Amino acid sequence: MQQVFTAFSQLYQTELNATSRCREGAVNQYRVCAEALRNEGNGPFILHHGKPTKNVAVLFHGLSDSPYFMRALAAVLHDRGFTVVVPLLPGHGLREADAAMKDKQLAERWQQHVEDIMAVSQPLGERFFIGGFSTGGALAVDHYLDAPEDIAGLMLFSGALALTDNAETMHKIWGIKTLAKLIDGDYESHGPNPYKYPAVAGFAGLELMDIIRSIRTRLEEGQRIQVPVFAAHSQADNTTPIKGVKRLLEYADDTNTFFEIDKDYDLCHADLPLNRKLVADMHFKTKMVNVQERCAVPKANPLYRQMIFMLEAFVSAHTEITPGLQDSNRPRPYISYDDFKQATGK
């Protein structure tokens, strides 16, 4: 295990200039910290069991945020016996991110980091599930299409498989990336949320669109997703419209679990992976934003418990973990939240 931890840390030596000892520690957790990070909560980490496990989950965070947003989901999977790897994507979590967010090779750096993380993580277990939130979900699908033989399943939380119509149209304009860099100006990395940049860089969004287009092209040319997919998405997500993940599932051939949150809950894109504890521990500075603006202030996912129920059902159906006593009557993975409500009366 120590060899893996060392290799994991070394991946960030160049990216963060140097790593340092973390001030806060926890049992069964290996963390990487650095002076270049805004704080330790932005750093990558591994939740482990002191030895290799049957199942491993690798979860990537979204554009402009950090591994902090994956903490709760990682803990759920760790409790189910997984080793969980939560990396830090290049350009994220930094005190100064202007140069990184304008790097013309940004998308390629993300993709290479996913590849490097998957390679370093191999000694941690036997079966690998890959996924993440938003951009992290898109990168997981992108990697699967490149190396499907190494992946046992996908876990997508507000997966960025589509962007707004305006963003997708802008992506087609010649020279738009150069213009986006000018509009972005000096990219500000400090704001009301200590674990998330105050805005998404326009250039970085266009880099994400490159990845989304590549995924679509490969699927349209005949590639299929032949492993089980867990997807959770809000109908009210105006950042990464739900049509993207629905289109993706049309190319998925295995038994999939889709947790679709009704628009009446008005769940914002960035709030889907958040429970109450994550929101409380965030110490978001509400005085720095317009609290009347939709999605300006982080809120816990009102259906977080139900989402986790379905994630655990997905895990039970697609792994060889023996359920504990409290899980002995756990149901099959339901295809939608409507099925969940009908079956449980909740």
C-alpha positions as CSV (number, residue, x, y, z in Angstrom):
1,M,0.0,0.0,0.0
2,Q,2.8,2.4,0.8
3,Q,4.2,2.1,-2.7
4,V,0.9,3.2,-4.1
5,F,0.7,6.1,-1.6
6,T,4.2,7.2,-2.6
7,A,3.4,7.0,-6.3
8,F,0.1,8.9,-5.8
9,S,2.0,11.7,-4.0
10,Q,4.7,11.8,-6.7
11,L,2.0,12.5,-9.3
12,Y,1.4,15.8,-7.6
13,Q,5.0,16.8,-7.0
14,T,5.2,18.5,-10.4
15,E,1.7,19.7,-10.6
16,L,1.8,21.4,-7.2
17,N,5.6,22.2,-7.3
18,A,6.0,20.4,-3.9
19,T,3.9,18.4,-1.5
20,S,3.9,18.8,2.3
21,R,2.7,16.9,5.3
22,C,-1.0,17.4,6.0
23,R,-1.8,19.0,9.4
24,E,-5.0,17.0,9.7
25,G,-5.1,13.2,9.5
26,A,-7.6,10.4,9.7
27,V,-7.6,6.6,10.1
28,N,-7.6,4.7,6.8
29,Q,-7.1,7.9,4.8
30,Y,-4.0,8.9,2.8
31,R,-3.9,12.6,1.8
32,V,-1.7,14.9,-0.3
33,C,-1.2,18.5,0.8
34,A,0.8,21.4,-0.6
35,E,1.4,25.1,-0.1
36,A,0.1,25.7,-3.6
37,L,-3.4,24.6,-2.5
38,R,-5.9,27.0,-1.2
39,N,-6.3,24.7,1.8
40,E,-5.9,21.1,2.7
41,G,-9.6,20.3,1.8
42,N,-8.7,20.9,-1.8
43,G,-6.1,18.1,-1.8
44,P,-6.5,14.6,-3.3
45,F,-7.0,11.6,-1.1
46,I,-7.4,7.8,-0.9
47,L,-9.8,6.0,1.5
48,H,-8.3,2.6,2.2
49,H,-8.6,-0.5,4.4
50,G,-4.9,-1.1,5.0
51,K,-4.8,-3.8,2.2
52,P,-6.0,-4.3,-1.4
53,T,-9.7,-4.7,-1.8
54,K,-11.9,-6.6,-4.3
55,N,-13.4,-3.3,-5.5
56,V,-11.9,0.1,-6.1
57,A,-13.8,3.3,-7.0
58,V,-12.0,6.3,-8.6
59,L,-14.0,9.5,-8.4
60,F,-13.1,12.7,-10.2
61,H,-14.4,16.1,-9.1
62,G,-16.0,18.8,-11.4
63,L,-14.8,21.9,-13.2
64,S,-13.8,24.7,-10.8
65,D,-14.2,22.6,-7.6
66,S,-12.1,20.1,-5.7
67,P,-12.0,16.7,-4.1
68,Y,-14.0,18.1,-1.2
69,F,-17.2,17.7,-3.2
70,M,-16.5,13.9,-3.4
71,R,-16.0,13.4,0.3
72,A,-19.5,12.1,1.2
73,L,-19.9,9.8,-1.8
74,A,-16.4,8.4,-1.2
75,A,-17.2,7.7,2.4
76,V,-20.4,5.7,1.4
77,L,-18.4,3.5,-1.0
78,H,-15.6,3.1,1.5
79,D,-18.2,1.9,4.1
80,R,-19.2,-0.7,1.5
81,G,-15.7,-2.1,1.4
82,F,-14.3,-0.2,-1.6
83,T,-10.9,1.5,-1.7
84,V,-11.8,4.9,-3.0
85,V,-9.4,7.2,-4.9
86,V,-10.3,10.9,-5.2
87,P,-7.7,12.8,-7.4
88,L,-7.2,16.5,-7.9
89,L,-7.5,17.5,-11.6
90,P,-4.8,19.7,-13.0
91,G,-5.5,23.4,-12.6
92,H,-7.8,23.0,-9.6
93,G,-7.7,23.8,-5.9
94,L,-4.9,26.3,-6.4
95,R,-4.1,29.6,-4.7
96,E,-3.1,30.9,-8.2
97,A,-4.9,29.2,-11.1
98,D,-4.7,31.8,-13.9
99,A,-2.0,30.2,-15.9
100,A,-3.4,26.7,-15.5
101,M,-6.9,27.7,-16.6
102,K,-5.5,29.2,-19.8
103,D,-3.3,26.2,-20.7
104,K,-4.0,25.2,-24.3
105,Q,-3.3,21.6,-23.3
106,L,-5.7,21.7,-20.3
107,A,-8.1,19.0,-21.6
108,E,-5.2,16.8,-22.5
109,R,-3.7,17.3,-19.1
110,W,-7.0,16.2,-17.5
111,Q,-7.1,13.1,-19.7
112,Q,-3.5,12.2,-19.0
113,H,-4.0,12.6,-15.2
114,V,-7.0,10.2,-15.4
115,E,-4.8,7.7,-17.2
116,D,-1.9,8.2,-14.7
117,I,-4.3,7.8,-11.7
118,M,-5.8,4.6,-13.0
119,A,-2.3,3.2,-13.6
120,V,-1.0,4.1,-10.1
121,S,-4.2,2.7,-8.5
122,Q,-4.0,-0.8,-10.0
123,P,-2.4,-2.5,-7.0
124,L,-5.3,-1.3,-4.8
125,G,-7.8,-3.9,-5.9
126,E,-9.2,-6.1,-8.6
127,R,-12.3,-4.5,-10.1
128,F,-12.4,-0.8,-10.9
129,F,-15.4,1.5,-11.0
130,I,-14.7,5.0,-12.4
131,G,-16.9,8.0,-12.1
132,G,-17.3,11.5,-10.7
133,F,-19.2,14.7,-10.6
134,S,-19.9,16.9,-13.6
135,T,-16.6,17.2,-15.6
136,G,-15.3,14.3,-13.6
137,G,-18.1,12.1,-14.9
138,A,-17.3,13.2,-18.5
139,L,-13.6,12.3,-18.0
140,A,-14.7,8.9,-16.6
141,V,-16.8,8.1,-19.7
142,D,-14.0,9.4,-21.9
143,H,-11.5,7.0,-20.2
144,Y,-13.9,4.1,-20.4
145,L,-14.2,4.5,-24.1
146,D,-10.4,4.4,-24.4
147,A,-9.9,1.4,-22.1
148,P,-13.2,-0.4,-21.6
149,E,-11.5,-3.7,-20.6
150,D,-10.2,-2.2,-17.4
151,I,-13.5,-0.9,-16.0
152,A,-16.3,-2.8,-14.2
153,G,-18.8,0.1,-14.0
154,L,-19.4,3.8,-14.2
155,M,-20.8,6.2,-11.5
156,L,-22.0,9.5,-12.8
157,F,-23.2,12.4,-10.6
158,S,-24.5,15.3,-12.7
159,G,-22.3,14.0,-15.4
160,A,-21.3,16.7,-17.9
161,L,-22.4,14.9,-21.1
162,A,-24.1,18.0,-22.4
163,L,-23.8,21.8,-21.8
164,T,-26.3,24.6,-22.4
165,D,-27.4,25.2,-26.0
166,N,-25.5,28.5,-25.9
167,A,-22.3,27.0,-24.7
168,E,-22.5,24.2,-27.3
169,T,-23.2,26.7,-30.1
170,M,-20.3,29.0,-29.0
171,H,-17.9,26.0,-29.1
172,K,-18.4,25.8,-32.9
173,I,-17.2,29.4,-33.5
174,W,-13.7,29.6,-35.0
175,G,-11.2,31.3,-32.6
176,I,-13.6,31.2,-29.7
177,K,-11.0,29.8,-27.3
178,T,-8.7,32.8,-27.9
179,L,-11.7,35.1,-27.3
180,A,-12.6,33.2,-24.1
181,K,-9.2,33.7,-22.7
182,L,-9.5,37.5,-23.2
183,I,-13.0,37.5,-21.6
184,D,-11.8,35.4,-18.7
185,G,-9.1,38.0,-18.0
186,D,-7.1,37.3,-14.8
187,Y,-8.8,34.2,-13.4
188,E,-9.8,34.6,-9.8
189,S,-9.4,31.6,-7.6
190,H,-10.5,33.0,-4.3
191,G,-14.1,33.6,-3.4
192,P,-16.9,32.7,-0.9
193,N,-16.4,28.9,-1.2
194,P,-13.0,27.7,0.1
195,Y,-13.3,24.5,-1.9
196,K,-14.5,25.9,-5.3
197,Y,-13.4,28.7,-7.6
198,P,-15.9,31.6,-7.7
199,A,-16.6,31.1,-11.5
200,V,-16.0,28.6,-14.3
201,A,-13.3,29.8,-16.7
202,G,-14.9,30.2,-20.2
203,F,-11.8,28.7,-21.8
204,A,-11.9,25.7,-19.5
205,G,-15.6,25.2,-20.3
206,L,-14.6,25.0,-24.0
207,E,-11.9,22.4,-23.2
208,L,-14.6,20.3,-21.5
209,M,-16.8,20.7,-24.6
210,D,-14.0,19.1,-26.6
211,I,-14.2,16.1,-24.4
212,I,-18.0,15.9,-24.7
213,R,-17.8,16.1,-28.5
214,S,-15.2,13.3,-28.6
215,I,-17.5,11.1,-26.4
216,R,-20.4,11.7,-28.7
217,T,-18.4,11.0,-31.9
218,R,-17.1,7.7,-30.6
219,L,-20.6,6.6,-29.6
220,E,-22.2,7.7,-32.8
221,E,-19.5,5.8,-34.7
222,G,-20.4,2.5,-33.0
223,Q,-18.8,2.3,-29.6
224,R,-21.1,1.0,-26.8
225,I,-21.0,1.1,-23.0
226,Q,-21.0,-2.5,-21.9
227,V,-20.7,-2.1,-18.2
228,P,-23.4,-1.1,-15.7
229,V,-23.9,2.6,-15.2
230,F,-25.2,4.5,-12.1
231,A,-26.3,8.0,-13.0
232,A,-27.9,10.6,-10.7
233,H,-29.1,13.9,-12.3
234,S,-31.5,16.7,-11.6
235,Q,-34.1,17.8,-14.2
236,A,-33.5,21.3,-13.0
237,D,-29.8,21.2,-13.8
238,N,-29.2,24.2,-16.1
239,T,-25.5,23.8,-16.2
240,T,-25.2,20.2,-17.6
241,P,-28.7,19.4,-19.0
242,I,-30.1,16.0,-18.2
243,K,-30.5,15.2,-21.9
244,G,-26.8,14.5,-22.0
245,V,-26.8,11.6,-19.6
246,K,-30.1,10.3,-21.1
247,R,-28.5,10.2,-24.5
248,L,-25.5,8.4,-23.1
249,L,-27.7,5.7,-21.5
250,E,-29.1,5.0,-25.0
251,Y,-25.7,3.6,-25.8
252,A,-25.4,1.5,-22.6
253,D,-26.2,-2.2,-22.9
254,D,-25.9,-3.4,-19.3
255,T,-28.4,-3.0,-16.4
256,N,-28.3,0.7,-15.4
257,T,-29.6,2.7,-12.5
258,F,-30.8,6.2,-13.2
259,F,-31.7,8.4,-10.3
260,E,-33.6,11.2,-12.0
261,I,-34.6,14.1,-9.6
262,D,-37.8,15.9,-10.5
263,K,-37.5,19.5,-11.5
264,D,-39.9,20.5,-8.7
265,Y,-37.1,20.0,-6.2
266,D,-35.2,22.7,-8.1
267,L,-31.9,21.0,-7.3
268,C,-29.0,23.0,-8.7
269,H,-26.1,21.3,-10.6
270,A,-23.4,21.8,-8.0
271,D,-25.6,20.7,-5.1
272,L,-26.3,17.1,-6.1
273,P,-23.3,15.5,-4.3
274,L,-23.8,17.6,-1.1
275,N,-25.3,16.4,2.1
276,R,-25.9,18.6,5.1
277,K,-22.6,18.0,6.8
278,L,-20.6,19.0,3.6
279,V,-22.6,22.2,3.4
280,A,-22.1,23.0,7.1
281,D,-18.3,22.2,7.0
282,M,-17.9,24.4,3.9
283,H,-18.4,27.6,5.8
284,F,-19.6,29.4,2.7
285,K,-19.4,33.2,3.0
286,T,-22.9,34.1,2.1
287,K,-22.2,37.8,2.5
288,M,-20.0,37.7,-0.7
289,V,-22.9,36.7,-3.0
290,N,-26.4,37.7,-3.9
291,V,-28.4,35.2,-1.8
292,Q,-31.5,35.9,-4.0
293,E,-29.8,34.5,-7.0
294,R,-30.6,30.9,-7.9
295,C,-27.8,28.5,-7.0
296,A,-25.6,31.2,-5.5
297,V,-25.6,29.6,-2.1
298,P,-24.8,25.8,-1.7
299,K,-27.6,23.7,-0.4
300,A,-27.8,20.0,0.5
301,N,-29.5,17.7,-1.9
302,P,-33.0,17.1,-0.5
303,L,-33.0,13.6,-1.9
304,Y,-29.4,12.8,-0.8
305,R,-30.5,9.8,1.4
306,Q,-32.6,8.3,-1.4
307,M,-29.8,8.8,-3.9
308,I,-27.4,7.0,-1.6
309,F,-29.9,4.2,-1.2
310,M,-30.0,3.6,-4.9
311,L,-26.2,3.9,-5.2
312,E,-25.8,1.2,-2.5
313,A,-28.4,-1.0,-4.4
314,F,-26.3,-0.5,-7.5
315,V,-23.2,-1.6,-5.7
316,S,-24.9,-4.6,-4.2
317,A,-26.1,-5.7,-7.6
318,H,-22.8,-5.3,-9.4
319,T,-20.2,-6.4,-6.8
320,E,-19.5,-9.5,-4.8
321,I,-19.6,-7.8,-1.4
322,T,-21.6,-9.9,1.0
323,P,-24.4,-7.6,2.5
324,G,-24.3,-7.0,6.2
325,L,-27.3,-7.6,8.4
326,Q,-28.7,-4.2,7.8
327,D,-28.4,-4.8,4.1
328,S,-29.9,-8.3,3.9
329,N,-33.2,-7.0,2.5
330,R,-31.8,-4.4,0.2
331,P,-33.8,-4.3,-3.0
332,R,-32.7,-4.5,-6.6
333,P,-31.4,-1.3,-8.2
334,Y,-34.4,0.6,-9.4
335,I,-34.4,2.2,-12.8
336,S,-35.8,5.5,-11.7
337,Y,-36.8,7.4,-8.6
338,D,-40.5,6.8,-9.5
339,D,-39.9,3.1,-9.2
340,F,-38.2,3.7,-5.8
341,K,-41.2,5.6,-4.5
342,Q,-43.6,3.0,-5.8
343,A,-41.7,0.1,-4.2
344,T,-41.0,1.7,-0.8
345,G,-43.9,4.0,-0.4
346,K,-41.5,6.9,0.4
